[in-house]
Amino acid sequence: MAFWRFVNNPRVTTDKLVEGWSLQTSAAVSGRHVLAIQDTSEIKFHTRPGHRRGLGKVGKGNARGVLLHAMMAVDADSGVCLGLTGGKVWTRKRTAKIAHEKRALADKESARWVTTAEQGRDVLAAAGMITVVNDREGDFFAHWALTPADNVHLLSRAMHDHALVDGGTLYQAVGRAGFCGKAVIDLPQRMDRSARQAHLSMCFGTVVLKRPQRPGVKDLAEGVKVSFVEVVELHPPKGAQPIHWLLLTTHPVATAADAWRIVSWYKQRWIIEQLFRSLKSQGLRIEDSQLDSAEGLIKLVAIATRVACLVIQLVQARNGGEELPAEFVFTPDEIDALKAINKTLKGRTELQKNHHRPNTVAWAAWIIAKLGGWTGYASHRPPGPITFHIGMARFQILVYGTANV
């Protein structure tokens, strides 16, 4: 009941909730090369004729729901998740009556790729370098023209056969470039693919994208210089979908080593797919929510997105690697609560004690996992995302209760 009142409180706005995503992120990125990875997910909720819960259409058919666009900050070298930087949560109100190509960018949903990148630049101001990473939907000229800055680069999988300033098209230029390198990369497991290795052939080059007749924004440059890197799996395993990525970036690519580095950065985009899975079937199961209004569901998604990101950080801390301070993830009040809870969870034996360095994310992960039902024994199965979700739910209840005593 308290949660229902919270999400239905008019003083609790979605904008404020999204703004809260990045409260700890700014401190975590100082001096780093940060991959600012963004993508959109459709979150579908059950409706029926006459009871649409105020939700607009998503996807194909008559599905209704909420759209979530989020950006995550990830260290380019270590792959550690540093938090969220911003985004947007909304439901469609109506179908646009003006043709897509005739509308200004500000009147299109695709504007989210540019506005979220702008949010990211502000949150990540202390970073040494920022590379905004998109999937194919983020490949449009206005984004290439508006987003890059002195220390801000753009990396996207190509979606369009862009016209080029010197004539011809992007695909024609790529077709003239010969393969110049080979490598084997590990592909993580996805909903539609098992984890496997891919033997890739690679080519690269430089082109200048030509401004289209209707870019959606006035006074853009005539052209934008980008590098392309194409990787192709020429001989995929039987029954497997072959890998074929055509990547565009404002980073200079002069050598094969530069090109493979671009591929390695793009490959880290899978972490945002983890975020979306954590919200759905592999964690919070948010699509099962019974909240009755679109406004409440939008706020719920905004709250759950931060929790899902935090769970990813806890899983990474469980796996070892870079040791982050707890203050990069938790608020001061939450850290105080963690200290108090830790005292109550310590067992009598060495195996039942939290051996992680105090006030680190790994130390916090041990506490949250114990709250989620993990036994604490190293010989047992390590805590997974669902255990951390349960632990976070119980932890937030304790923090809320402490704050309201």
Disulfide bonds with the S-S distance in Angstrom:
none
